[in-house]
Amino acid sequence: MKRRLGILMGAGVALSLSAFQMGCNSHPVSLSTSAGVVEVQEKTNIAGTEELDILWVIDNSGSMCQEQKILRDNFRTFIEELDNNIEFHIGVTTTDMNPTYTLEPVAMPGLLQSTPQPVIGFDRTCWYAPDGQGGVLDGDEGRALDVTPIRDAIAAAIACMTTPDPASYNFTDAQIQCALAAPENDDCSIPGVCGLGECDKPSLFPDPSEYRQIPKVLRAQDYRVGSVIDYERLAADFACMSLVGTRGYGIETGLIAAVEAVSPVNTGGPVNAPEGTTVDTSAPNHGFLRQDARFAAIFVTDENDCSHEGSRQITELGDPTRPPLVLNGCSDQVCDFAAKPGTEATSPLIPIATLGEQFIANLSASKGRELGPADVFAASIHGTYGPYTGDIPDDCGKDEVFAFPTCATVNGTAESGDRYEGFLRTLPVGQFFPEPLENSPDTPLQGFMCQADFSPALQEIGARIGRAQAGCVNESVMPCDGPEDTSCPAFPYTGVPGQCVQMPNTGDQSLPERPVPAAYYCTSGIQVRARLTNPLSTIDTIANSGYCLPDSVGEASFPRGCVVDDSKFVWDACPSGFPGLKLLWNDEQEATNALAGTELQVRYNSVSSDGTEE
């Protein structure tokens, strides 16, 4: 077993070493001896609130209407998994990194957006309902006519209006067909909307000026009523923000979009920069990132990443030695060809490792503090793994298909998401979702876009982020063998015998799809410490707080702090049924007052699974 001492800083223990693990060096030490320990530090406040910045990168290409609807309809299952104390920031950007593609006027490369874009594109699966046989109900050749996807898009747009006006958009099927027929529709009109030959797809939707103003960053503080998040209003605003539409450029470049969204060129620095820091408040994405906030990126796409030199808008990743991406009559199939395994050295695509490194570098530069891969969480809902392995043609000819989807559902098809998987795997295990199989870590990750309903994946992503932010210790804490085990040491400073108790949410746990065997830990193997942060404060400040164990105040290894009396708190179960311990104060307000001006640390002996000391 690997044994190590973990120290988590911040009141309320708002750190999960499973989903947002900070790297630390290894030292075989006991709980009561901290010499040589490299501390993991995460700042928060006494009430246990944590800051979290979440970037959504949503595919806005032509085939994404059904998938975007699933996201809109199920966002609440994601956000409700987060602890109510989390101070989140939420931003949205798209996979469209082509500023010259005028068909899509809303999405700008790497920039956050909140203006709805419901106008449909050219994919007929976003016009007509599926017929259950791989086709659509378009009214031709005896088929029924069902324009439900368009009506869904219209309803989503109406919900985003300053003054919703459903009656003005109650079009007949014939009127919708008239707009779809543009420009070959000289013989039809929509009264009060468009005359003969003037109707087109935008005619079916509100003018952009009619949408209510939604900020580019959704902040928890703006949706909190008292101490409770107004989830209904938040979900409604996210539904409009994430209505990025299906008119985006068909060469999807989600990874470079994420990299540039957090570039200091676009962020201008953190919103709460320390005094004296140079910040550009006019930067387009300023207000999203905060210096000490944790960060999560979530990708939602039905095609592979095609980040190439020509999609780059900022010079950070410039590599003039890479060839350009040339369509050669192959349309977006060139992305499949360029991602063929074994061609990385000569491919026009930016290497995954380069994107991963620049992503971390940009976050570090924007936040003004050094980050590593273990400081970031990423999730991706993409297609089943299946990169192109065939011959690469010089020219695809007219409509010739070489690269095929890797799956199909009632929502349409999805292509391999292998480059998104590669990006996730630049992060440590535990820092990304989907997770690799424990007994087969090299098996491709699950492609949730290939499920008819990926809402369970959204909930799981929320749960993983939520347990990380909710003040959970998820590593093994001084393990023992069960209730009969009497080997647990006494509590330092009090001499009270430690007990071997079951870790919450293990054994008879609440996630049957991910069974977790019973695990036990020593109650004496974990402690909470308080440290003064104001250099002018004296040790008497906390010595007289009523929260310190007297013999621990100002000890040599922790001269400006103390060990908190364990009668002042309890260790509860982590939310969402995940194994781990969450710190709960007996009286949160009293603790807030008594420990004002301190940072809290949770200090514990941790054990991993391979049997060696760490």
N, C-alpha and C positions, 0 to 999 in steps of 0.2 A: 504494500500500500504506500502511496506517496503521502507524506504527512507534511503539512505546512501550517504556518500561522498566518491567518488572513486578518487584515485590519481594514474595515470599511469606515470611511469618515462621513460624518453628516448626521444630524439629528434624525431620528426616525428610521435609520438604516435603509435609506432608499437606494439600495444597490443589489442587483442580482448578478452573481458571478456565472450565471448560466447564459443570460441573454445579452448582458453588457459587461463582460468581464474585463477588468483592467489587468494588464500584465504585471507580474511581480517576480522578483528573484526568490530563490528557494533557500531555506535555512531550517534545519531540524531543531526546533526550539519548543519549549513548553509554553503553556498559556501564561505562566507567571514570570517568564523570562523573555524579554523582548529584544535583547541585544542582537544586532545584526539583521533585524527584520526590515524588509522593504515594505513600507506601508502603502496600501491601496487607499487612495483618498477620493472621496466623493462628497462634495459639499451640499448641504441642504439646510433646512431650518428645523427648529424644534417640532413644529407641527407635522413634519414628515412630508411636506410638499416637495415635488421634484419637477425640474424643467425638462421638457422633451420636445425636440423639433422633428417633425415628420414631413418628409418630402414624398409626395406621390408622383410617379412618372407614368402617365397614362397614354396608351397608344391611341392616336386620333386618326388612324388610317381608315380606309373605306369599309372594312369588314367588322368594325368594333362596336356597332350599335347595341347588339344584344348583351355583350360583355359589359359595356358601360352601364346599361340598365341594371344588370345584376349588382354592380358596384354601388350604384345609387340606392337601390332598394335595400341593400344589406349593409350599408355603412354603419348603421346603428349597432349591428351585432359586433362590429369591430370596436367602435369607440366605447361602448359600454363595458368592454373588458378592461379598460384602463381604470386605474384607481381614481376616485373622485378628487383626490388631492393633487393630481398631476396637472401642472401648468403647461399645457401643450401649445405648440404653434403648429399649424397645418398649412402646407402650401402645395400647389399643383403645377406641374409643367407637363409637357407632352413629348412624344418621340419625334416630332417634326423639327428638324434642324436646317430646313431650307428656307432662308428668308426671301428668296425670289419666287417662291411658289404662291402665286397670288390667289389661287382658288381658296386658300385658307387665310383670311385676314386677321384672325384673332391670335392664333398661336405664334409666338415669337421664340426663336431659338434659345433654349436654356432659361427663359424668363417665366416667372410665376404668372398665372393668369386666373381671373375669377369671372370674366364676362362669359355668359353661356354662349355656346355655339351649337345650336340644335339643328341647323340646316343640313339636310341629308346630302350624302355624296352620290357615288355612282354604283355602289354595290346593290344589286337588286334584292339581296337578302335583307337589306335595311329599308326596302320599300314594301315588300310583300311578306306575308307569313309563310312559313315552310309548309310544304304539302305532305311531309312525312315520308317522301320517297326521293329526297335529294333535290327536289325542285321547289318552286314557289307558287303560291296561289295568285297568279297575275291576271286571271280572267281570260287568258288566251286558250285556244284549242279545247274549249269545253271545261276548262278549270274554273273553279270558283275564284272570286276576287276578294282578297282580304288584305287591307292596307293597315293592319294593326300596328306594325312597326312605326309607320309615319304618324299615326294617331298617338302612339306612346311618346314620340319625340315632340309633337305639338303640345301634349299635356305637360311634359317636363318643362317646356319653354314657358307656357302660361303660368306655371307655379313660380317662375322666376321674375315675373313682371311686377313692377311697382304697384300697379292696380290690375290684378288678374281679371281677364275679360274672356271667359270661355265662349260666350255666345258669338263673339266675332270670329272665332276659329272653328266653328261647328260645320266644317265643310262636308259636302256629300262625296261619295266615292268618285263620282264623275268629275267633280271639281278638283279633287286630288289628282286624278288621272290627267286632267288638263295641264296642271303644273308639271307633272312628271314628263309630259310629252314635249316640253320645250327643247329646242326652238321650233319644232315642227307642229305647232299648235295654233295656226292662224285662224282656226274655225271655232275656238272656244275662249271663254272668258270666265272670270269669277266676279259677280256683281259686287261693287264696292271695294274690290281689291285690285283687279287687273283687267285690262281690256283685251280685245282680240289680238292675239299674237304677243301679248305683253306678260303673260303668266310664266313663272318659272318656279323652281323649288323654294327660293327665299320668300315667294309670295305667300307661302303657307304659314310663315312664322312671324312673330313680332319684330318690329324694327329694334335694333340693339339699344336705341335710346329709351325704349320702354321697360328695360330690365332694371330691377332695383340695384342699388349700389352694394356690392359685396366686397369686403376688403380682400386683398391678395393673400393675407395671412389670417387664418381663423385662430383666435386666441382664446384659451379657456376662460380668461378673466372677463371676456365679453359675453360669455354664455352662462356665467354662474349667477344663480339667483340665491342669495345667501351663501350657503356652502354647497349647493347642489347644481350640477350642470343641467341646463335646459337642453336635453338631448334632441327633442323634437325640432327646435329652432336651429340647432347646430346641424342636424342631419339635412334639414331643408336647404341651408346655405351650402353645405358640401355638395348636395345634389346639383345645385346650379354651378358651383365651381368646377365640379368634375364632369359637367356636360360639355366635354371638349370637342365632341362631334366626330364626324367621319369624313372630313374633307382635307385631312392632313396629307402631307407628302407620303407616297407609298414606299419610300426607302426609310424604314424605321430605324432611328438611331437613339434609343433610349439611354444607353450607357453614357455617351458623350453629353447627352442632355442633362443627366444627373451631375456629371463632373462639372459642367459649366454653370449649372444652377447654383452651385456652392462656391464658385470661383470668387475671389475677392473683387474681381472686376465687376461682377454682378451683385454681390452682397454689400460691398462697401465696408465690410467689417461687422462686428457684432453689434446688436442693438443696445446692449448694456455695457459698452466698452469702458474699461477703467479710465479714470481721469488722465488726460495727457495722451491717450491713444488717438491716432489719426483715423477718422472715420468719414466715409463719403455717404452722407445721408440721402444723396440724390441717386445713388445706385439703384437700379430697377428692382432688385430683390432685397433691398435693405429693410430690416424689420423682421426678417424671418429667423435668422440665426442668432443665438445668444451664446455668450462666451462659455458658460459653465453647463449649458443644457446638453443632455444626451441627444443622440441623433439616430434617426431611423429612416431608411429609404425603402419604398415599396414600389415595385414595378408591376404593371398590369398590361399584358400584351399578348397578341396571338401570333406574332411573327418573331423571328430571330433578330438580334441586334445587328446593325450594319454600320456601326460608327466607323467612318473612314476619314481620310485626310480632308476631303472636300466638305465634310459636314462640320468641321471644326470652325468655330467663330472666333475663338480666343487663341492666342499664339502659344499657350502653355504646352500643347502637345504637338507642336509642329515637327514634322519629319519629312523633309523634302525627298528623301530616298524612296519613299513608298510610292508605288504607282497609283494613278488615279482610278477611281471606280468608273468603268465604262459599261454602259448598258448593252451595247451590241445587239439591240433588238430583243434582249432577254428580259427586259423590265426588271422587277424586283428579284428574279431568279439569280441575278448576279451576286446577290448577298449570300445565297446558299452556296454558290460556287466559291466565293471568296472565303467562306468559313470552313471549307473542306479541310478536315484534319490532315496535317502534314504540309500544308501550304503557308504556314504562318509567316515564314521568312520573306516570302514574295507576295503575300496577300496585300491588297489595298486597305484592308481593315486595320484599325489601330489595335495592337496587341492587348489582350485582356489584362495582362500584368501591368502594362503601362497605364491603362485606364484606372485600375485599382490603386496604383501608387499615386497618380495625380489626384484622384478623388480624395484620398487621405490628406495629401499635401494641400489641396484647396480648402478643405475643412479646417486644417490647422491654421492656414494663413487667414481665413475669414474669421476664425474664432480668436486668433491671437494667442493660441497656446498649442503646444505640441500634442498631437494625437497619434495613435497607432491603430492598426486594424482591429484590435480588441476594444476600441472605444466606439465602434460603429456597429449597428445592427442593420441587416438588409434582408428583405423578403421579395420573392418574385412569384407571380402567378403567370406562368408561361406554358408553351406547348411541350409535349413529351419529347424527350431527348431522341434525336435521330438525325445527326448531321449528314449532309450530302456527301456521298462517297463515289459517285460515278465520274465519268469523263466530263471534262469541262469543254463545252462547245465554243468554237470561235464566233458563231452566230446562231441564234436560236431559230431563225426563220420566222415565218408568220405564225404566231400563236402556238408554237411548239413548246410543250411542257417537258421539262427534264426533272425538276425538283418538285416533289409532291408533299402534301401535308402529312404530318405524322399522326393525326387523329381527326375525328369528326364527331360532332355532337349535334343536338337539335339547334344549337346556336351557330353552327357553321363549322369551319375547319380551323385548325391551328397548325403552325409549322414548328419545327424544332426550336427550342429555346436554349440551345447548348451554350451560346455565348453569355446569356444571363446566368446560367448555372456556373460557368467558369468564373464570372465576376463574384458570385456569392462565395465560391470556394477560395477566393483571395483572403477571406476573413476566417478567423478561427472557428472550429466547430463549436456550436452553441451561440454563435453570433449571426447565424443566418437561418432562413426558412425557405423551402423545406429542408429538413435535416437529412443527412445521409443515414442509411441503415446502420445500426450499431454493429451488426455481425457481417456487414458487407459494405464498408464505407465508400468503396469505389463504384458501387452501383449508381447509375444516373438518378438524380433527384426526381421526385414525383412532379409531373407536369399538370398542375391543377387546372390550367386552361382547358384541358381535355376532359374535364368533368362538366356535365350539363349544368350543374349548379356549384360554383366555387365559393358559395357563402360560408361553408364550414372552414375553408382555408382562411377567409377573412377573420373569422372569429378566433381561429387558432393564432393568427398573427397578432391580433389584439391582445390575446391572453398572454402570449410570450413577452410582448413589450410591457404589458400591464404588470406582470409579476416582477419584471425587472425593476419597474419604477415604483412598485408598491412597498418597498422596504423589505425585501426578502433576501435571506441568506439561503442560497440553493445548493451550496457545496455540502459535502458530508462534514458534520461537526463532531469532532472527537468521538468516533464510533465505538459502540460497545455491543455486546451480544444479546441483550434482552433484559427483561425485568429482574432476572435472577443474577445478573452480572453485578458483582460488588467491587469491581476494579476501578470505578470512577474515582478520581481524586477529590479531595475536599475543596470547597470554594476558597480561593485565595482571600486573605484578609479576615474571613469569618470562621473558617474551619468547619463550616457546616458540610456534612457528607454530600457528595454529588450522587445523583441517581441516574440510572440508565432507563430512558423513556423512549417511546416510539416517535419517530419523526412524523409530523402531521402529513396527511395525504399520501402515506405509504401503506402497503398492505391492502386494507380495505379502502382503496382510494376511489375517487370519483371520475377517473378517466379510463373506462374499461378498454378503450381502443389502444391505450398505451399503458399496459399494466406495469406497476411499480412494486417490487417486492417490499416487504416490511423492512424498515431500517430503524436503527436505534442510535441515540447519541447521549453523551454525558451532559447533564444539565450544568455541570461545573466547567465545561469546556468552552463556554462562550460568555463574554462579559461586555458591558457597555461602559465606555470611558468618556469623560467630558474634558475638553481642553480649552483654556482661555484663549480668545483670539485678540483681545485688546491688550497691547503691550503695557498700557498704563494700569491695567487691572491687577490687583494683588491676589495672591492665592486665597486670601480670606474671603474673596468674593464667592468662590464655590465652596470653600470649607464651611461657610455659614448658610449654604443654600438648603440644607436639609436633605440633599440628594446624594451626598458622597458617603462612602464607607470611610470612617475617620482615619483608619490606619493607611489608607491609600492616598491621602491628600499629599501632593507634592513629592511623591517618591522619586528616587534618583533617576529612574528610567523614564519618568513622566512628570517632570518638575512643575509644570504649569497646569496640572490636571488631577483627576481622581477617577476612581472606579465608581460608577453609579450604583447605589444600593438597589439590589435586585428585587426588593419588596415594592419598588416604585413602578414596576412594569411587569408584563407577562410576555411570553413568547407564544404567538398565535399561529394559526395556519396561514399559508400564503393563499391569495385569491385564485380562483379558477381551477382549484383542485390540484395545483402543482405541488410537489414535495418542497418543503422548505419552512423557514421560520420567519415570522414577521413580528417586529417589535410593536407592542401596544402599551401606551402609558395608562396607568390607572386613572390619572387625572391629567388629560392633555394640556388644559389651560394652566394648571399649576406647574407642570413641567416646563411649559413655555416661559412662564414668568421666572421660575427658579433657575433655569439654565440659560437665560438670555445672555448673549455675549460669549457663548461657547460653541465649539464644534464637537459633535459627538462621533465616536468611533465604536464600531462593533468589532471586537477582537476575539478570534476563535482559532482553535486548531482544526485544520481542514485536511481531509484525506481524499485522494483520488484513487483510481482503481488498479494501478499496475503493480502496486506492492513495494515501491521504493520510496525512501525518504526524499522529500523535496524541501 
